[in-house]
Amino acid sequence: MGNEPDPHAPRLTPEGFLELDGYPYRFDPSVCAACEGACCRGESGYVWVRYGEIEAIARHLEMGVEDFATIYLRKVGHRYSLIEKKLGEGDYACVFFDVAQRRCSIYPVRPRQCRTFPFWESFQHDEDEVRKECPGIV
């Protein structure tokens, strides 16, 4: 008990791909390095964060939670999302996407929403859409 694998967490295949029951595709995480952050940018949207994630990111940035919230969060109803930055017409990025290095600047403490991509429920029955968003889909 306690050491059983999380049934909602992707599994690593012998080929080095990630797969999750109920999803018709697999994900090749080695593509991330060459992708340049397609999942971190695009249309305006939300990167939802929970309080524990807010605390972890603030600690990672060596900030207090209140200062972090003032600078990096927006309230949407009863939830919080990281703010985004506009890169161009119709092109937005997470505030923590490092445009110069084309990577996440808070990767070790990125929110669950980021950690679980591309295994989102919205893609579970829409493989064509996830393929548009992520070159690592196999």
Z-matrix of the N, CA and C atoms (Angstrom, degrees):
N
C 1 1.441
C 2 1.528 1 108.94
N 3 1.328 2 117.38 1 141.55
C 4 1.444 3 121.27 2 177.14
C 5 1.521 4 114.11 3 91.52
N 6 1.321 5 118.75 4 -24.79
C 7 1.460 6 121.65 5 179.01
C 8 1.518 7 112.39 6 -105.09
N 9 1.322 8 117.09 7 10.91
C 10 1.451 9 120.72 8 179.90
C 11 1.521 10 109.42 9 -75.17
N 12 1.341 11 117.67 10 144.68
C 13 1.461 12 119.98 11 179.94
C 14 1.529 13 111.61 12 -65.92
N 15 1.308 14 116.22 13 148.43
C 16 1.456 15 122.85 14 177.03
C 17 1.529 16 108.08 15 -72.28
N 18 1.344 17 118.89 16 118.76
C 19 1.464 18 120.61 17 -177.80
C 20 1.531 19 112.72 18 -67.05
N 21 1.328 20 117.50 19 -13.78
C 22 1.458 21 121.74 20 -179.83
C 23 1.522 22 112.06 21 -98.87
N 24 1.318 23 116.92 22 3.17
C 25 1.464 24 121.26 23 179.49
C 26 1.527 25 109.01 24 -99.21
N 27 1.325 26 116.95 25 138.33
C 28 1.471 27 119.01 26 177.31
C 29 1.526 28 111.00 27 -61.31
N 30 1.338 29 114.79 28 149.33
C 31 1.462 30 121.95 29 177.39
C 32 1.524 31 109.16 30 -105.39
N 33 1.314 32 116.06 31 148.25
C 34 1.448 33 122.11 32 176.33
C 35 1.520 34 109.10 33 -88.19
N 36 1.334 35 116.67 34 126.43
C 37 1.460 36 121.14 35 179.13
C 38 1.533 37 108.88 36 -85.53
N 39 1.330 38 117.54 37 164.76
C 40 1.472 39 119.81 38 177.20
C 41 1.537 40 113.01 39 -58.47
N 42 1.341 41 116.79 40 -26.34
C 43 1.468 42 121.10 41 179.25
C 44 1.526 43 112.54 42 -79.30
N 45 1.337 44 117.05 43 -6.73
C 46 1.464 45 121.02 44 -179.37
C 47 1.519 46 114.39 45 92.31
N 48 1.341 47 117.28 46 12.07
C 49 1.460 48 121.58 47 177.72
C 50 1.525 49 109.36 48 -94.53
N 51 1.322 50 116.22 49 158.72
C 52 1.456 51 121.56 50 172.70
C 53 1.518 52 108.12 51 -102.60
N 54 1.331 53 115.94 52 139.63
C 55 1.454 54 120.87 53 176.87
C 56 1.522 55 108.90 54 -139.96
N 57 1.326 56 114.65 55 156.50
C 58 1.459 57 120.49 56 -179.98
C 59 1.521 58 108.17 57 -141.92
N 60 1.326 59 115.72 58 133.44
C 61 1.470 60 120.45 59 179.29
C 62 1.524 61 109.93 60 -52.78
N 63 1.328 62 115.40 61 137.28
C 64 1.456 63 121.19 62 177.37
C 65 1.518 64 113.88 63 91.70
N 66 1.327 65 117.80 64 -6.58
C 67 1.466 66 121.35 65 179.07
C 68 1.528 67 108.56 66 -110.13
N 69 1.341 68 117.52 67 131.85
C 70 1.462 69 120.55 68 -174.19
C 71 1.533 70 114.18 69 -81.30
N 72 1.303 71 117.34 70 6.48
C 73 1.460 72 121.00 71 -177.53
C 74 1.517 73 110.47 72 -131.70
N 75 1.322 74 114.65 73 166.37
C 76 1.460 75 121.72 74 172.65
C 77 1.524 76 107.88 75 -120.24
N 78 1.312 77 115.99 76 165.99
C 79 1.459 78 121.54 77 -175.43
C 80 1.521 79 109.24 78 -126.14
N 81 1.330 80 116.04 79 132.01
C 82 1.459 81 122.70 80 177.83
C 83 1.528 82 108.32 81 -100.22
N 84 1.338 83 118.33 82 99.36
C 85 1.469 84 120.41 83 -176.36
C 86 1.528 85 113.80 84 -65.92
N 87 1.334 86 117.79 85 -15.77
C 88 1.465 87 119.15 86 179.26
C 89 1.524 88 111.87 87 -69.34
N 90 1.330 89 117.16 88 -16.11
C 91 1.469 90 121.27 89 179.89
C 92 1.534 91 111.12 90 -75.22
N 93 1.317 92 117.67 91 -21.34
C 94 1.466 93 121.17 92 -176.95
C 95 1.532 94 112.75 93 -54.50
N 96 1.311 95 116.96 94 -41.49
C 97 1.466 96 120.42 95 -176.80
C 98 1.530 97 111.97 96 -61.71
N 99 1.329 98 117.37 97 -32.87
C 100 1.460 99 120.95 98 -178.46
C 101 1.529 100 112.96 99 -94.68
N 102 1.298 101 117.91 100 -10.44
C 103 1.464 102 122.74 101 -172.76
C 104 1.524 103 113.41 102 -72.56
N 105 1.282 104 117.87 103 -33.55
C 106 1.464 105 124.17 104 -179.15
C 107 1.525 106 113.74 105 71.77
N 108 1.315 107 117.24 106 28.31
C 109 1.456 108 120.98 107 168.92
C 110 1.510 109 117.82 108 84.33
N 111 1.313 110 118.38 109 34.02
C 112 1.465 111 120.42 110 179.24
C 113 1.523 112 111.93 111 -57.70
N 114 1.331 113 118.57 112 -33.14
C 115 1.460 114 120.87 113 -178.60
C 116 1.528 115 112.11 114 -79.99
N 117 1.318 116 118.12 115 -10.09
C 118 1.464 117 122.40 116 -177.96
C 119 1.526 118 112.28 117 -99.10
N 120 1.327 119 115.54 118 -4.84
C 121 1.466 120 119.01 119 -176.32
C 122 1.513 121 110.90 120 -144.31
N 123 1.305 122 115.38 121 165.56
C 124 1.462 123 120.96 122 -179.67
C 125 1.512 124 109.98 123 141.41
N 126 1.329 125 116.16 124 -138.23
C 127 1.462 126 120.78 125 178.34
C 128 1.522 127 110.09 126 -65.32
N 129 1.312 128 116.07 127 157.36
C 130 1.462 129 120.86 128 175.24
C 131 1.526 130 109.00 129 -61.17
N 132 1.322 131 116.21 130 142.24
C 133 1.461 132 119.62 131 -179.15
C 134 1.514 133 111.51 132 -167.21
N 135 1.308 134 115.37 133 -155.37
C 136 1.456 135 121.36 134 -176.39
C 137 1.514 136 111.05 135 -127.87
N 138 1.315 137 115.67 136 141.49
C 139 1.465 138 122.49 137 167.63
C 140 1.525 139 104.50 138 -117.78
N 141 1.320 140 115.14 139 97.27
C 142 1.459 141 121.30 140 -175.68
C 143 1.517 142 111.02 141 -70.62
N 144 1.335 143 115.46 142 138.94
C 145 1.465 144 121.10 143 177.45
C 146 1.522 145 109.41 144 -132.92
N 147 1.318 146 114.89 145 142.51
C 148 1.467 147 121.95 146 176.03
C 149 1.516 148 108.35 147 -100.43
N 150 1.325 149 115.01 148 168.19
C 151 1.461 150 118.88 149 -173.52
C 152 1.531 151 112.85 150 -58.58
N 153 1.319 152 118.10 151 -43.53
C 154 1.467 153 120.31 152 179.17
C 155 1.526 154 111.84 153 -60.76
N 156 1.321 155 116.44 154 -36.31
C 157 1.462 156 120.50 155 177.67
C 158 1.523 157 110.96 156 -70.03
N 159 1.319 158 115.69 157 -39.12
C 160 1.466 159 120.63 158 176.96
C 161 1.526 160 109.65 159 -59.91
N 162 1.329 161 116.04 160 -45.52
C 163 1.470 162 119.99 161 178.49
C 164 1.533 163 111.47 162 -60.97
N 165 1.320 164 116.47 163 -43.84
C 166 1.465 165 120.43 164 -178.18
C 167 1.526 166 112.08 165 -65.50
N 168 1.320 167 116.59 166 -41.86
C 169 1.465 168 119.80 167 179.51
C 170 1.527 169 109.99 168 -67.63
N 171 1.321 170 116.87 169 -43.63
C 172 1.470 171 120.45 170 178.58
C 173 1.526 172 110.51 171 -59.97
N 174 1.308 173 116.99 172 -44.11
C 175 1.467 174 121.15 173 178.41
C 176 1.535 175 110.36 174 -62.13
N 177 1.326 176 116.50 175 -42.84
C 178 1.465 177 122.01 176 178.77
C 179 1.539 178 110.71 177 -59.73
N 180 1.322 179 115.77 178 -36.76
C 181 1.468 180 121.27 179 -179.73
C 182 1.527 181 112.41 180 -88.47
N 183 1.334 182 115.34 181 1.84
C 184 1.465 183 122.31 182 -178.57
C 185 1.529 184 111.49 183 56.58
N 186 1.347 185 113.73 184 48.87
C 187 1.463 186 122.00 185 179.35
C 188 1.521 187 109.30 186 -126.74
N 189 1.301 188 115.28 187 158.78
C 190 1.454 189 120.00 188 169.96
C 191 1.515 190 109.42 189 -77.30
N 192 1.327 191 117.00 190 155.83
C 193 1.462 192 121.50 191 -178.39
C 194 1.528 193 111.13 192 -61.83
N 195 1.312 194 118.06 193 -41.39
C 196 1.468 195 120.22 194 -178.86
C 197 1.524 196 111.42 195 -64.15
N 198 1.325 197 117.47 196 -44.44
C 199 1.467 198 120.05 197 178.01
C 200 1.528 199 110.50 198 -63.94
N 201 1.323 200 116.59 199 -42.94
C 202 1.458 201 120.79 200 178.33
C 203 1.525 202 110.04 201 -57.91
N 204 1.336 203 116.03 202 -48.35
C 205 1.463 204 120.78 203 -177.94
C 206 1.525 205 111.43 204 -60.63
N 207 1.307 206 116.92 205 -41.39
C 208 1.465 207 121.16 206 -179.35
C 209 1.529 208 111.46 207 -63.38
N 210 1.306 209 117.14 208 -39.75
C 211 1.462 210 121.93 209 -174.82
C 212 1.529 211 113.00 210 -86.01
N 213 1.337 212 118.38 211 -39.74
C 214 1.459 213 121.29 212 -166.47
C 215 1.521 214 117.18 213 -115.31
N 216 1.325 215 118.87 214 -3.73
C 217 1.462 216 119.80 215 -176.03
C 218 1.517 217 112.54 216 -117.26
N 219 1.342 218 114.32 217 152.74
C 220 1.459 219 120.93 218 168.84
C 221 1.515 220 107.07 219 -128.58
N 222 1.307 221 115.15 220 141.85
C 223 1.460 222 120.56 221 179.90
C 224 1.519 223 108.47 222 -91.05
N 225 1.322 224 115.39 223 130.79
C 226 1.461 225 122.04 224 178.89
C 227 1.522 226 106.02 225 -127.71
N 228 1.310 227 116.17 226 102.81
C 229 1.463 228 119.98 227 -173.89
C 230 1.514 229 109.21 228 63.28
N 231 1.329 230 116.85 229 -121.37
C 232 1.467 231 121.59 230 179.27
C 233 1.522 232 111.67 231 -102.86
N 234 1.324 233 117.41 232 14.16
C 235 1.463 234 121.24 233 -177.11
C 236 1.532 235 110.01 234 -120.51
N 237 1.322 236 114.57 235 170.88
C 238 1.460 237 120.48 236 177.69
C 239 1.517 238 109.63 237 -125.39
N 240 1.334 239 114.31 238 142.38
C 241 1.458 240 121.69 239 176.71
C 242 1.521 241 108.03 240 -128.45
N 243 1.333 242 115.61 241 148.68
C 244 1.455 243 119.13 242 171.23
C 245 1.521 244 107.80 243 -66.34
N 246 1.311 245 117.31 244 146.07
C 247 1.452 246 119.43 245 176.46
C 248 1.525 247 108.64 246 -73.22
N 249 1.306 248 115.60 247 167.66
C 250 1.452 249 120.13 248 178.13
C 251 1.519 250 109.20 249 -124.71
N 252 1.322 251 115.25 250 165.05
C 253 1.460 252 120.17 251 176.32
C 254 1.514 253 108.25 252 -119.02
N 255 1.325 254 115.51 253 141.84
C 256 1.459 255 120.64 254 -179.51
C 257 1.522 256 108.47 255 -85.44
N 258 1.326 257 115.61 256 124.81
C 259 1.461 258 121.08 257 179.94
C 260 1.520 259 111.55 258 -99.44
N 261 1.311 260 116.14 259 -27.19
C 262 1.459 261 121.82 260 -178.79
C 263 1.511 262 109.01 261 -176.36
N 264 1.319 263 117.17 262 -174.58
C 265 1.458 264 121.10 263 -179.78
C 266 1.525 265 109.97 264 -62.86
N 267 1.341 266 116.87 265 115.35
C 268 1.461 267 121.99 266 -179.67
C 269 1.516 268 114.34 267 71.00
N 270 1.327 269 117.37 268 12.47
C 271 1.472 270 121.89 269 -177.87
C 272 1.526 271 108.97 270 -123.54
N 273 1.310 272 114.72 271 109.84
C 274 1.460 273 121.99 272 -179.60
C 275 1.520 274 108.97 273 -121.05
N 276 1.315 275 115.72 274 158.38
C 277 1.466 276 120.10 275 176.43
C 278 1.512 277 109.03 276 -138.28
N 279 1.304 278 115.08 277 153.90
C 280 1.459 279 120.62 278 171.70
C 281 1.522 280 107.65 279 -56.37
N 282 1.300 281 116.28 280 144.13
C 283 1.465 282 120.87 281 -179.43
C 284 1.526 283 111.65 282 -58.66
N 285 1.325 284 117.86 283 -23.59
C 286 1.467 285 121.05 284 -178.57
C 287 1.533 286 113.43 285 -97.92
N 288 1.325 287 116.62 286 9.20
C 289 1.461 288 119.73 287 174.72
C 290 1.531 289 107.73 288 -82.41
N 291 1.312 290 116.14 289 119.00
C 292 1.464 291 122.17 290 178.93
C 293 1.533 292 107.22 291 -82.79
N 294 1.322 293 116.47 292 105.23
C 295 1.461 294 121.83 293 -175.09
C 296 1.529 295 111.33 294 -64.24
N 297 1.314 296 117.42 295 -40.10
C 298 1.466 297 121.21 296 -178.33
C 299 1.531 298 111.67 297 -64.77
N 300 1.336 299 116.32 298 -43.11
C 301 1.465 300 120.31 299 -178.12
C 302 1.521 301 113.03 300 -93.27
N 303 1.346 302 116.35 301 -7.72
C 304 1.463 303 122.29 302 179.36
C 305 1.525 304 112.59 303 56.44
N 306 1.342 305 114.48 304 48.44
C 307 1.463 306 118.69 305 179.30
C 308 1.524 307 109.96 306 -156.49
N 309 1.316 308 114.89 307 168.61
C 310 1.463 309 122.05 308 178.87
C 311 1.519 310 109.60 309 -76.84
N 312 1.312 311 116.24 310 129.45
C 313 1.464 312 119.83 311 -179.12
C 314 1.532 313 112.68 312 -84.55
N 315 1.328 314 117.53 313 -6.93
C 316 1.475 315 121.25 314 177.50
C 317 1.527 316 110.63 315 -123.31
N 318 1.311 317 117.20 316 28.66
C 319 1.460 318 122.74 317 -172.10
C 320 1.532 319 114.49 318 -46.32
N 321 1.325 320 120.68 319 -45.52
C 322 1.479 321 119.51 320 -178.19
C 323 1.529 322 113.99 321 -62.53
N 324 1.331 323 117.38 322 -22.83
C 325 1.467 324 120.86 323 -177.50
C 326 1.531 325 111.82 324 -123.38
N 327 1.327 326 116.99 325 22.17
C 328 1.466 327 120.71 326 -178.31
C 329 1.533 328 109.78 327 -59.31
N 330 1.321 329 116.80 328 150.96
C 331 1.471 330 120.78 329 -177.91
C 332 1.531 331 112.29 330 -63.77
N 333 1.321 332 115.18 331 160.39
C 334 1.468 333 121.86 332 179.37
C 335 1.516 334 111.24 333 -54.80
N 336 1.321 335 117.52 334 -39.57
C 337 1.461 336 121.10 335 179.88
C 338 1.530 337 110.18 336 -55.15
N 339 1.302 338 117.49 337 -40.01
C 340 1.470 339 121.93 338 179.49
C 341 1.526 340 111.57 339 -75.45
N 342 1.330 341 115.65 340 -39.71
C 343 1.469 342 119.88 341 -179.09
C 344 1.526 343 112.36 342 -64.82
N 345 1.324 344 117.97 343 -29.98
C 346 1.456 345 121.14 344 -175.45
C 347 1.535 346 113.33 345 -91.98
N 348 1.313 347 118.63 346 -6.88
C 349 1.465 348 120.56 347 177.41
C 350 1.522 349 109.09 348 -64.89
N 351 1.303 350 120.93 349 136.99
C 352 1.469 351 130.99 350 8.15
C 353 1.531 352 114.11 351 -97.62
N 354 1.315 353 117.48 352 19.30
C 355 1.473 354 120.59 353 -178.76
C 356 1.522 355 110.70 354 -91.37
N 357 1.326 356 115.76 355 61.05
C 358 1.455 357 122.28 356 176.51
C 359 1.523 358 108.77 357 -97.49
N 360 1.329 359 116.56 358 147.36
C 361 1.468 360 120.89 359 178.60
C 362 1.519 361 111.61 360 -56.21
N 363 1.333 362 117.19 361 -35.89
C 364 1.466 363 120.18 362 -178.59
C 365 1.525 364 112.48 363 -63.51
N 366 1.328 365 117.56 364 -21.05
C 367 1.463 366 121.57 365 178.49
C 368 1.528 367 112.88 366 -99.06
N 369 1.309 368 117.49 367 -10.39
C 370 1.459 369 121.02 368 -172.04
C 371 1.526 370 112.72 369 -54.64
N 372 1.310 371 116.95 370 -37.59
C 373 1.464 372 120.64 371 -178.85
C 374 1.525 373 111.32 372 -116.86
N 375 1.337 374 116.03 373 23.08
C 376 1.463 375 120.43 374 -179.23
C 377 1.525 376 109.53 375 -140.15
N 378 1.320 377 114.98 376 68.04
C 379 1.462 378 120.43 377 -177.28
C 380 1.526 379 111.79 378 -61.65
N 381 1.335 380 117.70 379 -33.81
C 382 1.468 381 120.17 380 179.13
C 383 1.526 382 110.94 381 -60.47
N 384 1.326 383 116.39 382 -42.15
C 385 1.470 384 120.16 383 -178.89
C 386 1.527 385 111.69 384 -66.91
N 387 1.319 386 117.62 385 -43.71
C 388 1.465 387 119.48 386 -179.08
C 389 1.528 388 110.09 387 -66.84
N 390 1.322 389 117.42 388 -33.27
C 391 1.481 390 120.24 389 176.84
C 392 1.532 391 110.94 390 -64.25
N 393 1.344 392 116.86 391 -34.53
C 394 1.477 393 120.75 392 176.91
C 395 1.522 394 110.74 393 -65.73
N 396 1.329 395 115.62 394 -35.67
C 397 1.461 396 121.29 395 -174.62
C 398 1.514 397 113.74 396 -86.02
N 399 1.335 398 117.58 397 -25.69
C 400 1.460 399 119.61 398 -170.24
C 401 1.531 400 112.03 399 -137.77
N 402 1.327 401 117.26 400 115.70
C 403 1.455 402 120.02 401 178.76
C 404 1.527 403 113.93 402 -72.73
N 405 1.326 404 117.59 403 -6.18
C 406 1.459 405 121.12 404 -179.57
C 407 1.513 406 114.56 405 -89.00
N 408 1.338 407 117.56 406 4.61
C 409 1.463 408 120.50 407 -179.76
C 410 1.526 409 109.22 408 -78.03
N 411 1.332 410 115.22 409 127.51
C 412 1.480 411 120.52 410 178.65
C 413 1.521 412 109.62 411 -126.00
